């Protein structure tokens, strides 16, 4: 039997014989089954194919709940980049804290007892930065002390930072002072006689200030830090310096043209060590102190540049190794943060008015009381 829509009825006729008037038989009844429209069948087939495709994609990804890959949008790209930056910064921070914690254990208990302490970022602090004249074996001039032997402080810098303060004061290494228990001598001799503790006590007595922390520059690892940054851009005059007799005698010769030059760690160390400059024989220790400040300023500028971001984990690991300090990881991180926020103030220098011959021989520099008081007031105001 064909239904009204052209399809065949699946059930066939149902005939029921019931006795009625005159013995008539009741007409047969038919059950009609309508087929689905062709458009609906195609839609269902399409859904089945789509479900099969999704299931195949799930299995290929190895995940039961994975759906189709979402399209890459600008917002998703920004989130991916932000996440990668956060991971990179976290890795750098962890490496810095671990390295700083390892290095802080090298500071002696006597040094820590001589300091006032405090957290540099939260309050105003005075940091003593000492660079000794001890060289590595490859950079040692004839007669110079090598690392591990008693050595004089080659550079003496006071940094005022934290709590909105930002100031720097450099003390010439040949300034004549009273070293407790050892009489009048050049200020850099205090470090050779009694290390950092005696240097701290001598400077506090001389300037009538309190020192919170000390940082000793480790010249063995100083070049590694510069190289981890990818070098620095130094701007200055012509320099020709022959370290340990120069390259002709197995040493090292540094040659820099006037202007800005990109230098590596080995060149930066030689530049910081330069006492005699063939380009300008009239240079003094004051000139060398200003040159060292330029190097530190160039390092800071490099650290804050976008190009250093790619090298940040290596820089973070090497930075604490280039110094020896009483500060642990968080305190050292606070110091660097406060210095970054405080900017780059000009470095003041205690200016001598004349010289004097010391009893043991050698010439020293004298600084007037008025000059000393004036510079200390300026420094503490920050």
C-alpha positions in Angstrom: 0.0 0.0 0.0 1.3 3.4 -0.9 0.8 6.3 1.6 -0.3 9.7 0.7 3.3 11.1 0.6 4.4 8.4 -1.8 6.0 6.0 0.7 4.9 2.5 1.4 3.1 1.7 4.7 5.1 -0.7 6.7 2.4 -2.2 8.7 -0.1 -3.4 6.1 -3.8 -3.6 6.6 -5.3 -4.7 9.9 -8.7 -6.4 9.4 -10.9 -7.1 12.3 -14.1 -9.2 11.9 -16.6 -8.2 14.3 -20.1 -9.4 14.2 -22.5 -6.7 13.4 -25.8 -6.0 11.9 -26.2 -8.1 8.9 -23.0 -9.9 9.4 -21.0 -7.0 7.8 -17.3 -7.0 8.1 -15.6 -3.8 9.4 -13.5 -2.0 6.8 -9.7 -2.6 7.2 -7.6 0.1 9.0 -4.1 1.1 7.9 -1.1 2.4 10.0 0.7 5.2 8.1 4.5 5.7 8.4 5.9 8.9 6.9 9.5 9.0 5.8 11.7 12.0 7.0 12.2 14.8 4.5 15.4 14.5 2.4 16.8 17.9 3.8 16.5 16.6 7.3 18.2 13.3 6.5 21.1 15.3 5.0 21.4 17.5 8.1 21.6 14.4 10.3 24.2 12.8 8.1 26.2 16.0 8.2 26.1 16.0 12.0 27.2 12.4 12.1 30.2 13.2 9.9 31.1 16.2 12.0 30.9 14.1 15.2 33.1 11.4 13.5 35.6 14.1 12.6 35.7 15.5 16.1 36.2 12.0 17.6 39.1 11.3 15.2 40.7 14.7 16.2 40.3 13.8 19.9 42.0 10.5 19.4 44.9 12.0 17.4 45.6 14.4 20.2 45.5 11.7 22.8 42.9 13.5 24.9 39.3 12.5 25.4 38.1 16.0 26.1 40.2 18.0 23.7 38.2 20.0 21.2 39.2 21.6 17.9 42.1 24.1 18.0 41.0 27.6 18.7 42.0 30.3 16.2 44.9 32.5 17.2 43.7 36.0 18.1 45.4 39.1 19.3 44.2 38.7 22.8 45.4 35.1 23.0 48.8 36.1 21.6 49.2 38.8 24.2 48.4 36.4 27.0 50.9 33.9 25.7 53.6 36.6 25.5 52.7 37.9 29.0 52.9 34.3 30.4 56.3 33.7 28.8 57.7 37.0 30.2 56.4 36.1 33.7 58.1 32.7 33.6 61.4 34.3 32.4 61.3 36.9 35.1 60.5 34.3 37.8 63.4 32.1 36.6 65.8 35.1 36.7 64.6 36.1 40.2 65.1 32.6 41.6 68.6 32.3 40.1 69.5 35.7 41.6 68.3 34.9 45.1 70.1 31.5 45.1 73.3 33.0 43.9 73.1 35.9 46.3 72.4 33.6 49.2 75.5 31.5 48.4 77.7 34.6 48.2 76.4 36.2 51.3 77.7 33.3 53.4 81.2 34.4 52.5 81.0 37.6 54.5 82.7 37.2 57.9 80.8 37.6 61.2 83.2 40.4 62.1 82.2 42.3 59.1 78.5 41.9 59.8 79.0 43.1 63.4 80.7 46.3 62.2 77.6 47.3 60.2 74.3 48.8 61.2 72.2 46.6 58.8 68.7 47.4 57.6 66.7 46.8 54.4 67.9 49.2 51.7 64.6 49.6 49.8 62.5 50.5 52.9 64.8 53.1 54.6 67.7 55.4 53.8 70.9 53.4 53.9 74.6 54.0 53.4 76.4 51.4 51.4 80.2 51.1 51.3 81.5 49.8 48.0 85.1 48.6 48.1 87.2 47.6 45.1 90.5 46.0 46.1 93.7 46.3 44.0 94.0 42.5 44.1 94.2 41.1 40.5 93.5 37.8 38.9 96.7 36.1 37.8 96.1 37.0 34.2 95.7 40.7 35.0 98.3 41.1 37.7 100.9 43.8 37.1 104.4 43.1 38.3 104.5 43.5 42.1 100.7 43.7 42.4 98.8 41.6 44.9 96.7 38.7 43.6 93.4 37.6 44.9 93.7 35.9 48.3 96.7 38.0 49.4 96.3 41.2 51.6 95.4 44.1 49.3 94.5 47.8 49.6 91.2 49.2 48.6 91.6 50.4 45.1 88.4 52.4 45.0 86.2 53.6 47.9 82.6 54.7 47.1 79.7 55.5 49.5 76.2 55.1 48.1 73.2 56.7 49.8 70.0 54.9 48.7 66.5 53.8 49.8 63.7 55.8 51.2 63.9 58.3 48.4 67.7 59.0 48.9 70.1 59.0 46.0 73.7 60.2 46.4 77.3 59.0 45.9 80.5 60.1 47.4 84.0 58.9 46.3 87.0 59.0 48.7 90.4 59.2 47.0 92.5 56.1 47.9 95.5 58.2 48.9 93.5 60.4 51.4 95.4 60.5 54.7 93.3 59.4 57.8 93.8 58.0 61.3 93.4 54.2 61.1 92.4 52.9 64.5 95.3 51.2 66.2 97.7 52.0 63.4 98.2 55.8 63.3 98.0 58.1 60.2 98.1 56.3 56.9 96.5 56.3 53.5 92.8 55.3 53.8 93.2 52.4 51.5 95.7 50.8 53.9 92.9 50.0 56.3 91.5 47.3 54.1 95.0 45.7 53.7 95.6 45.8 57.5 92.2 44.6 58.8 90.0 43.9 55.8 86.4 45.2 55.5 85.8 45.5 59.3 88.7 47.9 59.8 87.9 49.8 56.6 84.3 50.3 57.8 85.5 51.6 61.2 88.1 53.9 59.7 85.6 55.5 57.3 82.9 55.9 59.9 85.4 57.6 62.3 86.7 59.8 59.5 83.4 61.0 58.2 81.3 60.6 61.3 78.6 58.6 59.6 77.0 55.1 60.0 77.5 52.5 57.4 74.6 50.0 56.9 76.1 47.5 54.4 79.3 46.8 52.5 79.8 45.5 49.0 83.3 44.3 47.9 83.8 44.0 44.2 85.2 40.6 43.2 87.5 41.3 40.2 87.8 37.6 39.5 84.1 37.5 38.4 83.7 41.1 37.3 84.5 40.4 33.6 82.0 37.5 33.6 79.2 39.8 34.6 80.0 42.2 31.9 80.1 39.4 29.3 76.8 38.1 30.6 75.3 41.5 29.8 76.7 41.3 26.3 79.3 44.0 27.0 78.8 47.7 27.8 79.1 51.0 25.9 81.8 53.1 27.4 82.1 56.8 26.5 85.4 58.6 27.3 88.7 59.9 26.0 91.5 58.0 24.4 93.0 55.2 26.5 96.2 53.2 25.9 97.0 51.1 28.9 99.5 48.3 29.2 98.6 45.8 31.9 101.3 43.5 33.2 103.8 44.9 30.6 101.4 44.9 27.7 100.7 42.2 25.1 104.3 42.2 23.9 105.4 41.0 27.3 102.7 38.5 27.8 100.3 40.9 29.4 97.4 42.8 28.0 97.2 46.1 26.1 94.0 48.1 26.1 93.4 50.6 23.3 90.2 52.7 23.2 89.5 55.6 20.8 87.8 58.8 22.0 84.1 58.6 22.0 81.8 55.6 22.6 83.1 52.1 22.3 81.5 48.8 23.0 83.8 46.8 25.3 83.7 43.3 26.8 84.5 42.1 30.3 88.2 41.8 29.8 88.5 45.3 28.4 86.2 46.8 31.2 88.4 45.2 33.9 91.6 46.6 32.3 90.0 50.0 32.0 89.0 50.0 35.7 92.5 49.1 36.6 94.3 51.6 34.4 96.7 53.9 36.3 99.0 55.1 33.6 97.3 56.2 30.3 99.7 56.8 27.5 97.2 59.0 25.8 97.1 61.3 28.8 100.1 60.9 31.2 98.8 63.7 33.4 95.8 61.6 34.7 95.6 61.1 38.4 93.7 58.8 40.8 90.8 61.2 40.6 90.6 60.6 36.9 90.7 56.9 37.4 87.8 57.2 40.0 85.7 59.1 37.5 86.5 56.4 34.9 85.3 53.7 37.2 82.1 55.6 37.8 81.5 55.7 34.1 81.9 52.0 33.9 79.3 51.4 36.7 76.9 53.9 35.0 77.3 52.0 31.7 76.6 48.7 33.5 73.4 50.1 35.0 72.3 51.5 31.6 72.9 48.1 30.1 71.0 46.3 32.8 67.9 48.5 32.2 68.0 48.1 28.4 65.6 45.8 26.6 68.5 43.8 25.0 69.5 42.5 28.4 66.1 40.9 29.0 67.1 37.9 26.8 70.2 37.4 28.9 68.5 38.1 32.2 68.9 34.6 33.8 72.6 34.6 33.1 73.0 38.2 34.4 71.0 37.3 37.5 73.3 34.4 38.3 76.5 36.3 37.7 75.6 39.6 39.4 76.0 38.3 43.0 79.2 36.5 42.1 80.8 39.7 41.0 80.6 41.1 44.6 80.9 39.9 48.2 78.4 41.5 50.6 76.9 41.0 54.0 73.5 41.2 52.3 71.4 38.2 51.5 69.3 37.7 48.4 66.3 39.8 49.3 68.4 42.7 50.8 70.7 42.7 47.8 67.6 42.7 45.5 66.3 45.6 47.5 69.5 47.5 47.0 69.5 47.1 43.3 65.8 48.1 43.1 66.3 51.2 45.2 69.3 52.2 43.0 67.2 51.7 39.9 64.4 53.8 41.3 66.8 56.5 42.6 68.3 57.2 39.2 72.0 58.0 38.5 73.1 61.0 40.7 76.5 62.5 39.9 79.4 61.1 42.0 80.9 63.7 44.4 84.5 63.4 45.3 86.3 64.5 48.4 88.7 67.0 47.0 92.1 67.4 48.7 93.8 70.8 49.1 97.3 69.5 49.2 99.7 66.6 49.9 101.9 65.3 52.7 104.8 62.9 53.0 104.0 60.0 55.4 106.5 58.9 58.0 106.9 55.5 56.3 107.5 57.2 52.9 105.1 57.9 50.1 102.8 60.8 49.5 99.3 61.2 50.7 96.4 63.7 50.1 94.9 66.0 52.7 91.2 67.0 52.8 90.2 70.0 54.9 87.6 69.6 57.7 85.3 72.1 56.0 85.4 70.1 52.7 84.7 66.9 54.6 81.7 68.3 56.6 80.2 70.0 53.5 80.3 66.8 51.4 79.0 64.6 54.2 76.0 66.9 54.7 75.2 66.9 51.0 75.6 63.1 50.9 73.3 62.5 53.9 70.6 64.8 52.5 70.7 62.5 49.4 
